[in-house]
Structures are given as C-alpha cells and as structure tokens.
Amino acid sequence: MYAVIQTGGKQYRVKQGETLKVETLNAEAGQQVEFDQVLLIQSDSGITVGKPYVEGGKVTATVKSHGRHKKVHIIKFRRRKHYMRRAGHRQNYTEVQITGISG
C-alpha cells in the first residue's frame, strides 16, 4: 500500500514505515503530524485518485528530527570582466517517518 501526498509545494510517494525529508514543519521531535492533502492511494482493492485530493484520505507520520541539507554552492561568473561571486545555501528540512495510511 502506498500514497502520494503533497506538502511544502512538493509531491512524495510514501509507504508505511518509510522515512523521508520534507520541507520544515512546525512540530517538535516525537510529535504526530497528519497530511490531509492526499492525491492518490493504492491499496489491495485498487487505486483511488483524488480530484484533486482523495476525500477522507489521510497519512499520519511521526517527526523524527529537524536538520539542514548539504550546502549548494552558487557561482556567478563573467569572463574577462573581473566579476565572480560565490554564495551558498543550506535548506532546512524535517525528517518524518510514515506511521499510517488511511482513506
């Protein structure tokens, strides 16, 4: 059984017991969160596709930790103009473990 959820402007295919990193959520470690924007659910009885979301669909998860991804390096460069700028960015994330899929 799996589901496709939407959170933080992105879509994720999740299974029960799976761990994934999503955009930062306002929840503390160990706290339960629910994702109600479920786009698709596949179960033994078949596939249910939402319009746009599955009615009554819900995915529950437990927050494991918060962290930051690896640094992404950005370089702006113009040849022969003595112009070069370097910058970096580290995106925050929340690591969650999927505990249940219903719908």
N, C-alpha and C positions, 0 to 999 in steps of 0.2 A: 504494500500500500504506500502511495506517495501523494504529495500535493504540491501545487505551485502557489506560492504566496507572494504578495507584494509588500515591501517595506522599504522605506528610505529611498523611494524612486527607482528601486530595482526589483527584479523578479528572481525568486530562488526556487529550485526543485528540492523538496525536503522529504526525508523518510524519518520514521520514528527511531530515536536513538542516535541520530546524526548530529554532529557538531558543526556549526558554521559561524562565520563572522559577518555581521550585518552592520549597517550604519548605527551610530550611537543611539542608545535608548535611555530614557530617564527611568532607570531601575537599578537597584543595588544588586550585588552578587548574592545568589541564592534565592532571589525573588522570582515568582512566576509571572510570565507575560503571555498575552494572547494576541495572536494575529488573526483578525477577522476579515482581512482582505484576501480571501482565498479565490484564486482564479480557476483552479481545476483540482479535482480529486479523483484518483484512480484507486479502486478497491476491487475485491473479488467479484462484486456484482457488475462492475463495468466502470466506465469513465463518465464523470459528471463535469460538464463545462459550464461555467457561470456566464451571466450576461449583465454586467461584466464580472460580478462576483457570485460565487455559489451561495445560495440562500441557506442560512443555518450552518455554513461551513466555518470551522474554527480549528486553528492549530495552536496548541499550548507548548510553551518552552520554559526552560529554567535558565536564568542568566548565570553564566559561569564566571566571567571576568570582563574587565574593560582593558583596552590597550591601544597601541598605536602600530600601524603598519610600518614596513620598511620605508626608508626615505626614497622619494622620487626626485632625481636631480634634473634641473631645468637649466639649459644654456641658451642664451640669446647671443648671436654672433653675426657680425657684418664683416666680410673680408675687406682688407685694405682700408679700413676706416677707423682702426684703433678702438673698436667697440666690442666688448664682450661682457656679459652679465651672467652671473651664476646664482641660482637660487635652489632651494629645496623645499619639500613639503612632506609632512607625515600626517596621514589621515587617521582620525580616531575610529575605533570600532568597538562593538560589543559582541562577545562570544557567547552564543546561546546553544543549548542542547535541546533538541526536539523531544518532548515527552508524550505528546498525543496528537492524533489527527481525528477529527470528527466531522460529520456532515453527511 
